[in-house]
Amino acid sequence: MSATPVPDPEAIEARLRHLAEYVDDDYQGWTRVVLSDPYRASRDWIRSAMREAGLEVRLDGAGNIVGRLPGRNAHLKPVMTGSHTDTVVSGGRFDGIVGVVGAIEVASLLRESGASLERDLYVVDFFGEEANRFGTSCLGSRAMVGGLTRSHLDLTDADGRKLGTDLEQFGVDPGAAVAQAWPEDSLHAYVELHVEQGPRLERGGTDIGVVTAITGITRVLATFTGRTDHAGTMPMADRQDALASAAAAVLAVEREGCGAPAGGVATVGRVDASPGIVSAVPGEARVWAELRSTDAGWLGQAHRNLVDQIGREADSRGVSAVLDWLNEGAPVPTSPTIRDHIARASEGRGLSWQAVPSGAGHDAAHLAALGPMGMIFVPSAAGRSHCPEEFTATEQINRGVQVLLDTLVSLDAETGALA
């Protein structure tokens, strides 16, 4: 293809506005969580938008909406792009959505221009990327690579409901979801467009982020068991205060994050204590925390440091500390070849770019199991995300869609295997 067409910012903005109408009005911002009625309604619209763009559309066994634009040679490995359209509670209208809307625009441009790729192009709206009430995430992409198991289906929420039961009620066959994995090495390339969700690109005045790696995420639940006593009569030196040990653990997590290499962070997101009354010394407390970094070595060392620091501090108070490691996902590097293609596509359009890590998890991390993977970032205003203030200008999204289009076209022309 001698020249690639130009994305239509008005069409992109119109799709973003339309999708933003499917929300739960009980919350601020844009709430469209997986398995909800707004999510169900939005998916009907996504399928319609994909068909209008010229894609052949189907719903796979895991609930992913899969669009296909046939290429000239069906025997070649396909290229794939996409993201997700579910949101967190009180979230924004760009996280994930930009990647799906951008992918639909790419398909529409190829069809309208009369251009065709050598390879099939797949556009996917992955089912349930955001963390859900069952304690897991990336349901659709996880299933696509064979990572969704029957043990996931048995996960329960706070009310004791099983994930498998709720999937079935939503119209997703649990058995099909765990049995529909694509073969290994079945993709020529996967490229995902996404808002950065952080401040690097905006601060640097940079148009495009070329993602180097997707963060590894380690999550831990620390449970502290001390002794409940009367708050007015038990002397300070005689207490076995579980919440005091939990507070020390919060600070230990923060210290690890502050000492992390560039891009490493550590966060405590929740603390519970019982009996939960000011007149009693807390006998039990729980802390939920996570570590994130693209440096696997630091993640491992931080894990060991927390085990040591939290254990020693709890022992000094006569408190028992048990650490349950809920998730230990390793960092996932992107394909060097795809990074080069994204950089060249940016330069070809006169856009500035910089290499950046992703501190957020993405469907792309799972898709790396099927073939070479890359990601394109566009700036986020003030680095805000997962909140109503999340914003990326249409002009910036438009640039990202152009780079996505050019990258997919150039990757399509690569005849050999990608590194």
N, C-alpha and C positions, 0 to 999 in steps of 0.2 A: 504494500500500500504506500503510494508515493507521499501522501500528505494525510494527516489525521484531521478529522473534523473538530470543531470547537464546541465545548459544552455551553449549554444555554442556562445562564444564571437564573432567569425567571422561572424556567421549568424546575430547577433545583429548589428554589425558594418555595414554589407552589407545592411541591411534594412534601417539603419539610413542614409547611403550615398545615397541610391536610392531615398528615400523620399525627401532628401535635393535638388534633382535636380528640383523639382517642385516649382519654385519661380518666382516672378516678377522681371525681370532684371532692371527695372527702379529704383530700390532702392538698397542700400547697404545691406549686410547681407542676411538674409533669410526672404522674405516677401511672405506670402501665406494667405492673409486675406479671411475671409468668403465671399462668393458670387463672388469670383474672378475666372478667368479662370485657374490659377495655382491650386487653391483649388479644382476646379471641376476635373481637370486631376489627382491630387493626390488621390482623393477619389476612382477613378477607380482602381488605383494601390493598395490601401488599401484593397479593396474588393477582389482583386486577391490574395494578400498576405494572407488574412484570409482564403480563400478557400484552398490555398496550405498548410496551417497549419492544415487543416482538419475540419474547422468550416463550419456549414451551415450558409449562409450569406443572410441577407435581409436588405432593406432600410426601416426604419419605417416612420410613417407619418410626423415626425419632421425633417427628413433628417439624423438621426443618423444611422450609419452603425453598425448593430447588428449581431455579430457572435455567434453561439450556438454550444457547444460541448456537446452532450447528455450524461447524467449520467445514472446510473443503475436504478434510481427510479424517474420517471418524476412527481410523486405526491409530492415530497419534494420541499420546497422552494429553488430556485436556488441561487448560488453565482455569483457575477458579478465583473468584473474588467475592466479597460480601462482608457481613458483620451481623449485628443483632438489632432488634427494635424494642426489646423489653427494657425497662428502666428500673432504677432503685426507687424506693419510696421518697417522694418529694424531690425527685431528680430533675435533670435538665432534658432538653429536646435535641441534643446533638450527639451524645455519647452512644456510639454504635450506629445510630440512625444515619449519620453522615456516610458511613461506609456502605449501607444498603442503598440509600438514595443515590449516592455517587455511582455505585455499580449498575443500578437501573439506568442511569443517564448514559453510562458507557455503552450499554447494550442498545439503547435507543439511538445513539449517535452512529454506531456501526450499521444498524439496520437502515436508518434513514439515508445514510451516505452511500449505501449500496456496497460498502466494503465488507469483506468477510475474512475471517481469520483462517489459517490452515487448520487450527485445532478447535475443537468445541470449547466454548466459553460457558462456564457455570457461574451463575449468580445465586448466592445463598443468603437467606435470612435465617441465621442459626437460632434454634429454639432455646430460650431460657439461658442466656449467657450470664446474667447477673446472679449473685448469691441469693438463694431463696430460703424460705423458712424451714427447709429440710437440711440445711447446712451444707449444701453443695452448689456448684455453679457449672456453667458451660455444658448444659445437658445435651444439647444438640450436637455440638462439635465433639464432645467427649464420645457420644454414641457413634458418630461417623467414623471414628478411628478405633472403635472397639473398646473404649475405655469406660463405657457405662455398663455396670454389672448388676446382677440380681441383688447383690448386697446393697447397692444404691437404691433399688426399688423398695427395700425394707426400711429405709431411713424414715424416721417419724418426726413430726413437728411437735410443738408444745402441747397440742391437743391429742397427741397420740395417733394422728392420721398418717398413713403411709404414703410415700411419694408415688409408688406404683398405683395405688388406688386413685389418687387425684389425677395422675396422668390419664388413666382409663376414663375417668369421668369427663376429662377435657377433650377426649377423642383420640388420644395417643395410645396405641396398643403397647403395653409394657413389654410383652414378649418380643414384638417386632423391634422395639427400641434397642434392646440389648443384642439383637441378632442381625443388624443391618450394616455392619462395618464395611467400609470400602477396603479393597485389597491394599496392602502395603505398597509404597512406591507407585501409586496409581495416578498421581498428579505430576504434570510437567512443572507447574509452579502455582503457588497460592500467594496472592498479594491483597492485603487489607488496608483500606483507607480509614483513618480514624482521627478524631480530634486528639491533641496531645494530652489534655487533662492536667497539664502542669505549665509552669511559666517560662521554660527555657526559650522557646521559639519567639514568643512575644518580646521578652527582654532583649533578645539578640536582634530583633527586627528581621527575623528569618522567615522566608515563605514556607519552606518544606523541611520536615524532619525525616531523615533516613534512619530508621530504627536499627540499632545494632543487636539488641537482644531484648527479650521479654523477661521481666523479673521473675526470680524464684520467690515463692511465698511459703514461709514456715509459720504455722499457727499453733498456739499452745493454750491449754486450759490448766491453770494452776489452782489447786484446791488446798486450802489451809484449814486445818482442824486444831483448834485450841480448846479453851474451856470457857463456858458461859458462867459469869458471876455477876453479883450485884455491883453496879457501877459506883455506888456510893460507899460501899463498905470494904471492897477488896483493895488492899494497898497496891500501888503501881508496881512495886518490885515483885509482887507475887502473881501478877497476871500472866495468863497465856492468851494474849490478844491476837486472834486470827486476822482481824482487819489491819492491825498494825503491821503484821508480816506482809499482808497483801499490799499495803501502801509502800513498803520497802521494795516489793517486787515491781510495782509501777515505776518507781525511780530507777531500778536496775534496768528495766526495759528501755527507759529513756536514755540512760547512759550508753547503752549499747548502740542505740540509733545515732546519738551525737558523735560517737567514735567511729561510725561506719565510713567506708570509702564513698566517693561521689556516687550518688544515686541510691545509697543504702538508707533505709529508714526503719524505725521500730515504733509500734503504736499499741497502746492499751485502749481497747474500745468499750470494755464493759467491766464493771466491778459489782459484785453482789455480796451482801453480808447478812448473817442471821444471828440472833433473832430479829434484828432490824429495829431495835428500840433504843433510845438514847440512855435509858436507865440500866442497860445491861452491857457487860463486856461481850463483844462479838465472839462466839464460839466457833463460827465457821465463816469462811469468806472464799470467794472465787474470783479469779481474774482471767479475762480472755485477752490475749495479746497476739501480735503477729510481727514478723520480721520480713523485710523485702529487700532484695538486692539482685543485681545481675552478676554478682561475684559469689560463686558457689563456696569458695574458701571462707569468705567472711560469714556467710550464713551458717556454715558448720561450726566455726569458732564461736560465734555469738550464741548458738545453741548450747555449746559446752559451758560457756561463761555463765549463762543464765541458770543452768542446772546447779553450778557451783555456788553462785552468789545467793540465789534464792534459798537453796538448802541450808547454807551456813547461817544466814540471817534468821530463818525460821527456827533452827536448832537453838540459837541463842535465846529465843523467847519461850522455849518449851513447846513449840508449835510444830505439828506435822505438816509437811508440804509434799503433795503428789502432783507431778507434771504429766499431763496427757498431751502428747503431740498429735494434733488433729490433722495436720496437713504439712507435708514436707516436699513441696514441688520445687524441682530444680530449675534454674534459669534456662531459657531456650534461646540460643543464638539464631539470628536470621542468616539467610544465605548470602555469602559475599557477592556472588554473581548478581543476585537480585538487587542488593544494595547498589552495585555499580550501575545497573539499568535505571534505577530510580534517580540516582545522581545525574546520569547523563540526560534523562528525560527532563529533569529540572533545569539543567543548564541549557538544554535545547529550547526551552521556553523562556529563557532569560530570567529564571527564578533563582533566588538564593537558597542554599540548603546547608544543613549541618547534620552530622551524625549524633544521634541521641539514643539513650536507653529508654525503655518503657518501664515505668514504675508500677503500671497497672497490668493486670492479667487480661488476656484476650483469647478469643476463639483461635486466633492464629497460632498460639502456642501448641494447641492440640493438633492443628492441621499440619504442623511440621512432621508429624508421623507419616504423612502420605506423600511428602515430596518437599522440595525446596520452598522456603517460606520467607516472605518479606512484608514490611509494613511501611506505610506512608503516613506521616503526621502533618496536620495543619494546626496553626496556633489556636490556643484557648485564651480568651480574654481574662487577664489577671491570673491565669492558671487555674481558674475555678472549674470544678466538675462535681458530679453527684449532688448537685444543689440547683435550685431554680435559677441562680445567677449564671449558670453555665452558658457560654455564648461564643460562637465563632461566626464572623461576618461571611455573608454569601460570597463575596469576592474571594475570600481566602479559601472557602470550600471549593469554589469554581476552579481555582488554581490546582487544588489537590486532585480534583476529578480529571483535569487535563493531564497531570502527571501520571495518574492511575491509567488512563487510556493509553498514553504513549508507552508506558512501561509494559502493559499487557501486549500491545502490538509488537514491541521489540522482543519480548520474551517468546511470543508466538513464533517469531522468525528464527529463533535459536533451534538448530537441528540436533545438537548433542545434549547429553545430560548436563544439568546445571549443578554447580558446586554450592 
